[in-house]
Amino acid sequence: MSGPRHGYHLVDSSPWPLFVSTSMLNVTISSAASFHYFIRGFALLVVGLSIFVVIFSNWVRDVIREATFLENHELPVQFGLRLGFILFVVSEGMLFFAFFWAFFHSSLAPSIALGSLWPPIGLEIIPPFDVPLLNTIILLSSGATITLAHHAVLKNDREYANYGFYMTILLALLFTYLQVIEYFDAPFTIADGVYGSTFFLATGFHGLHVIIGTIFIIVSFYRYLKFHLVPARHFGFEAASWYWHFVDVIWLFLFLTIYIWGSA
């Protein structure tokens, strides 16, 4: 029997999309229950997140198997994956655009309840040239190291690729650690009016994206060590690098607007 006459991959029937959607619905409901202090709401959230991680990991495993071992991702499929990931990044940009909109809506014309001032009267802010500036340097440096790793993968230079991966993961973990410390030492909380809400919502979601991007890069590094990624076929890592550069750009806007301009 002859093989397919086209370069498109016809995906086999898979239960993972349905299971992931159901688990995400469970996470949403349990999150709302936890935020409203329902009985065992937090426990349900932990269980829901654990189930989601297991199911999503199995889905990613199948996709990696199709791309690496079965070699089903020909050029038209890779183009579709690239286009789909670009649209995903654009949708993430729209999410942060909403956060910036909320911030500027409140800061450009502060209400009387805020004292007609921004930041609100009596609210101590986080110094922008302390931990935030250090985190900016760290994250921008990680953008350079992941670019180094990407170019090394293209040239099949495993020594520089390993160095780029190691440094990117180290800088990413350091950024997350410093942001957690900043949250614990913050002189205000998410409950302190619109300033606290917009600050923690925007920076917190960015921190979540940093954690997701770090996991993305760690998985790509593991695949590289297993010789899954070659110069001609490494879209998984390419997507991880795109995502990381997106995280870098969003943080730069957060630092310039919420930290520096918002504290002026």
C-alpha positions as a printed NumPy array, in Angstrom:
array([[  0.   ,   0.   ,   0.   ],
       [  1.476,   3.352,  -1.036],
       [  1.988,   6.189,   1.402],
       [  0.068,   9.487,   1.456],
       [  0.158,  11.593,  -1.717],
       [  0.274,  14.878,   0.191],
       [  2.3  ,  16.52 ,   2.959],
       [ -0.611,  16.993,   5.342],
       [ -0.979,  15.015,   8.547],
       [ -4.421,  13.559,   9.208],
       [ -4.614,  13.466,  12.99 ],
       [ -5.782,  10.224,  14.576],
       [ -8.755,  10.273,  16.93 ],
       [ -7.6  ,  11.562,  20.309],
       [ -9.39 ,  11.965,  23.65 ],
       [ -7.   ,  14.679,  24.861],
       [ -8.757,  17.807,  23.471],
       [-12.012,  16.808,  25.203],
       [-10.226,  15.86 ,  28.418],
       [ -8.195,  19.101,  28.461],
       [-11.337,  21.203,  27.915],
       [-13.153,  19.376,  30.714],
       [-10.198,  19.708,  33.093],
       [ -9.912,  23.437,  32.34 ],
       [-13.605,  23.879,  33.149],
       [-12.935,  22.089,  36.42 ],
       [ -9.984,  24.409,  37.138],
       [-12.144,  27.478,  36.456],
       [-14.943,  26.338,  38.766],
       [-12.555,  25.27 ,  41.533],
       [-10.65 ,  28.571,  41.206],
       [-13.859,  30.541,  41.74 ],
       [-14.717,  28.322,  44.7  ],
       [-11.258,  28.829,  46.194],
       [-11.326,  32.614,  45.721],
       [-14.681,  32.764,  47.543],
       [-13.407,  30.551,  50.38 ],
       [-15.767,  27.67 ,  49.703],
       [-15.217,  24.553,  51.798],
       [-12.385,  22.51 ,  50.235],
       [-12.254,  24.982,  47.342],
       [ -8.455,  25.18 ,  47.381],
       [ -8.142,  21.388,  47.569],
       [-10.38 ,  21.08 ,  44.509],
       [ -8.191,  23.626,  42.724],
       [ -5.025,  21.642,  43.466],
       [ -6.646,  18.424,  42.281],
       [ -7.991,  20.119,  39.149],
       [ -4.587,  21.59 ,  38.264],
       [ -2.908,  18.219,  38.832],
       [ -5.375,  16.469,  36.539],
       [ -4.891,  19.159,  33.89 ],
       [ -1.083,  18.819,  34.013],
       [ -1.281,  15.04 ,  33.605],
       [ -3.753,  15.207,  30.715],
       [ -1.962,  18.032,  28.904],
       [  1.392,  16.247,  29.308],
       [ -0.043,  13.184,  27.595],
       [ -1.342,  15.326,  24.74 ],
       [  2.066,  16.976,  24.294],
       [  3.69 ,  13.524,  24.403],
       [  1.521,  12.364,  21.506],
       [  2.298,  15.479,  19.46 ],
       [  6.037,  15.02 ,  20.063],
       [  5.741,  11.377,  19.04 ],
       [  3.975,  12.344,  15.807],
       [  6.602,  14.962,  14.991],
       [  9.754,  13.126,  16.06 ],
       [  9.293,   9.377,  15.698],
       [  6.491,   9.126,  13.147],
       [  7.746,  12.146,  11.14 ],
       [  4.203,  13.189,  10.284],
       [  4.887,  16.925,  10.454],
       [  5.893,  17.756,   6.9  ],
       [  6.415,  21.324,   5.66 ],
       [  2.697,  22.185,   5.222],
       [  2.016,  20.924,   8.744],
       [  4.931,  22.927,  10.149],
       [  3.61 ,  26.033,   8.411],
       [  0.196,  25.476,   9.976],
       [  1.754,  25.003,  13.402],
       [  3.748,  28.208,  13.026],
       [  0.698,  30.174,  11.939],
       [ -1.365,  28.736,  14.769],
       [  1.268,  29.601,  17.351],
       [  1.605,  33.145,  15.999],
       [ -2.158,  33.597,  16.367],
       [ -1.925,  32.194,  19.893],
       [  0.755,  34.777,  20.785],
       [ -1.429,  37.525,  19.281],
       [ -4.329,  36.407,  21.479],
       [ -2.016,  36.544,  24.5  ],
       [ -1.087,  40.083,  23.466],
       [ -4.79 ,  40.998,  23.496],
       [ -5.039,  39.642,  27.042],
       [ -2.283,  41.939,  28.261],
       [ -3.728,  44.798,  26.221],
       [ -6.829,  44.5  ,  28.409],
       [ -4.67 ,  44.731,  31.54 ],
       [ -2.891,  47.819,  30.228],
       [ -6.257,  49.325,  29.276],
       [ -7.516,  48.849,  32.852],
       [ -4.333,  50.41 ,  34.239],
       [ -4.413,  53.492,  32.003],
       [ -8.181,  53.892,  32.44 ],
       [ -7.654,  54.295,  36.175],
       [ -4.307,  56.129,  36.153],
       [ -4.88 ,  58.771,  33.459],
       [ -8.059,  60.063,  35.098],
       [ -8.021,  59.032,  38.779],
       [-11.416,  59.2  ,  40.435],
       [-12.23 ,  61.347,  43.449],
       [-12.26 ,  58.192,  45.579],
       [ -8.534,  57.864,  44.821],
       [ -7.914,  61.485,  45.744],
       [ -7.686,  62.373,  42.04 ],
       [ -4.065,  61.207,  42.225],
       [ -2.127,  58.228,  40.921],
       [ -0.789,  56.366,  42.816],
       [ -3.614,  56.848,  45.335],
       [ -2.928,  58.926,  48.423],
       [ -1.432,  56.998,  51.318],
       [ -0.335,  54.021,  49.226],
       [  3.343,  53.114,  49.43 ],
       [  4.621,  51.842,  46.086],
       [  7.396,  49.452,  45.103],
       [ 10.585,  51.328,  44.066],
       [ 10.969,  50.703,  40.322],
       [ 14.784,  50.834,  40.365],
       [ 15.151,  48.127,  42.989],
       [ 14.027,  44.528,  42.316],
       [ 11.978,  45.483,  39.202],
       [ 15.047,  46.915,  37.457],
       [ 17.108,  43.848,  38.39 ],
       [ 14.368,  41.592,  37.06 ],
       [ 14.302,  43.606,  33.835],
       [ 18.034,  43.049,  33.342],
       [ 17.649,  39.349,  34.133],
       [ 14.758,  38.798,  31.739],
       [ 16.327,  40.722,  28.866],
       [ 19.545,  38.763,  29.418],
       [ 17.57 ,  35.527,  29.197],
       [ 16.241,  36.703,  25.841],
       [ 19.839,  36.965,  24.64 ],
       [ 20.783,  33.518,  25.963],
       [ 17.808,  31.773,  24.385],
       [ 18.691,  33.451,  21.079],
       [ 22.208,  32.058,  21.513],
       [ 20.743,  28.593,  22.064],
       [ 18.521,  28.929,  18.989],
       [ 21.412,  29.946,  16.725],
       [ 23.521,  27.116,  18.17 ],
       [ 20.767,  24.601,  17.369],
       [ 20.638,  25.908,  13.802],
       [ 24.415,  25.45 ,  13.504],
       [ 24.32 ,  22.095,  15.333],
       [ 26.729,  23.463,  17.938],
       [ 25.784,  21.439,  20.998],
       [ 28.255,  23.127,  23.361],
       [ 26.847,  26.626,  22.872],
       [ 23.294,  25.278,  22.716],
       [ 23.7  ,  23.626,  26.127],
       [ 25.179,  26.84 ,  27.517],
       [ 22.28 ,  28.894,  26.141],
       [ 19.699,  26.502,  27.562],
       [ 21.338,  26.35 ,  30.989],
       [ 21.674,  30.119,  31.289],
       [ 18.118,  30.788,  30.093],
       [ 16.607,  28.343,  32.582],
       [ 18.772,  29.705,  35.412],
       [ 17.808,  33.313,  34.654],
       [ 14.133,  32.384,  34.333],
       [ 14.113,  30.663,  37.742],
       [ 15.959,  33.628,  39.265],
       [ 13.378,  36.051,  37.833],
       [ 10.512,  34.024,  39.316],
       [ 12.249,  33.791,  42.688],
       [ 12.797,  37.567,  42.858],
       [  9.209,  38.273,  41.858],
       [  7.926,  35.993,  44.626],
       [ 10.153,  37.841,  47.11 ],
       [  8.821,  41.15 ,  45.774],
       [  5.228,  39.981,  46.292],
       [  5.89 ,  38.936,  49.886],
       [  7.596,  42.256,  50.653],
       [  5.064,  44.429,  48.786],
       [  3.595,  47.193,  51.003],
       [  0.125,  46.657,  49.491],
       [ -2.072,  43.74 ,  48.432],
       [ -4.435,  42.942,  45.592],
       [ -7.269,  44.131,  47.857],
       [ -5.875,  47.685,  48.09 ],
       [ -8.143,  49.288,  45.56 ],
       [ -7.716,  49.538,  41.831],
       [ -3.955,  50.116,  42.095],
       [ -3.371,  46.823,  43.867],
       [ -5.779,  45.002,  41.573],
       [ -4.213,  46.21 ,  38.326],
       [ -0.659,  45.765,  39.628],
       [ -1.022,  42.189,  40.829],
       [ -3.269,  41.149,  37.956],
       [ -0.868,  42.38 ,  35.263],
       [  2.4  ,  41.345,  36.918],
       [  0.905,  38.12 ,  38.278],
       [ -0.328,  36.96 ,  34.888],
       [  3.06 ,  37.842,  33.449],
       [  4.692,  35.762,  36.177],
       [  2.413,  32.867,  35.253],
       [  3.537,  33.207,  31.638],
       [  7.167,  33.18 ,  32.784],
       [  6.558,  29.901,  34.632],
       [  4.837,  28.391,  31.582],
       [  7.637,  29.607,  29.317],
       [ 10.245,  28.152,  31.681],
       [  8.558,  24.741,  31.54 ],
       [  8.365,  25.102,  27.745],
       [ 12.131,  25.718,  27.567],
       [ 12.959,  22.886,  29.999],
       [ 10.959,  20.434,  27.864],
       [ 12.741,  21.717,  24.743],
       [ 16.12 ,  21.273,  26.459],
       [ 15.237,  17.719,  27.463],
       [ 14.241,  16.965,  23.866],
       [ 17.487,  18.509,  22.631],
       [ 19.515,  16.275,  24.945],
       [ 17.59 ,  13.308,  23.501],
       [ 18.509,  14.444,  19.948],
       [ 14.876,  15.214,  19.036],
       [ 15.817,  18.671,  17.762],
       [ 17.91 ,  19.036,  14.627],
       [ 18.657,  22.12 ,  12.496],
       [ 15.992,  21.191,   9.93 ],
       [ 13.28 ,  20.211,  12.422],
       [ 12.973,  21.968,  15.773],
       [  9.707,  23.873,  15.761],
       [  8.963,  23.007,  19.398],
       [ 12.011,  24.935,  20.562],
       [ 11.422,  27.683,  18.011],
       [  7.937,  28.204,  19.439],
       [  9.405,  28.272,  22.963],
       [ 11.864,  30.996,  21.937],
       [  9.072,  33.044,  20.317],
       [  7.02 ,  32.726,  23.476],
       [  9.979,  33.788,  25.619],
       [ 10.662,  36.88 ,  23.514],
       [  6.963,  37.752,  23.834],
       [  7.295,  37.485,  27.63 ],
       [ 10.351,  39.776,  27.453],
       [  8.487,  42.453,  25.481],
       [  5.458,  42.374,  27.785],
       [  7.679,  42.772,  30.849],
       [  9.436,  45.74 ,  29.282],
       [  6.068,  47.46 ,  28.807],
       [  5.065,  46.532,  32.368],
       [  8.28 ,  47.955,  33.772],
       [  8.031,  51.215,  31.818],
       [  4.335,  51.811,  32.518],
       [  3.267,  50.243,  35.805],
       [  6.569,  50.489,  37.674],
       [  8.182,  53.691,  36.352],
       [  5.397,  55.818,  34.861],
       [  2.834,  54.582,  37.414],
       [  5.048,  55.589,  40.314],
       [  5.995,  59.029,  39.029]])
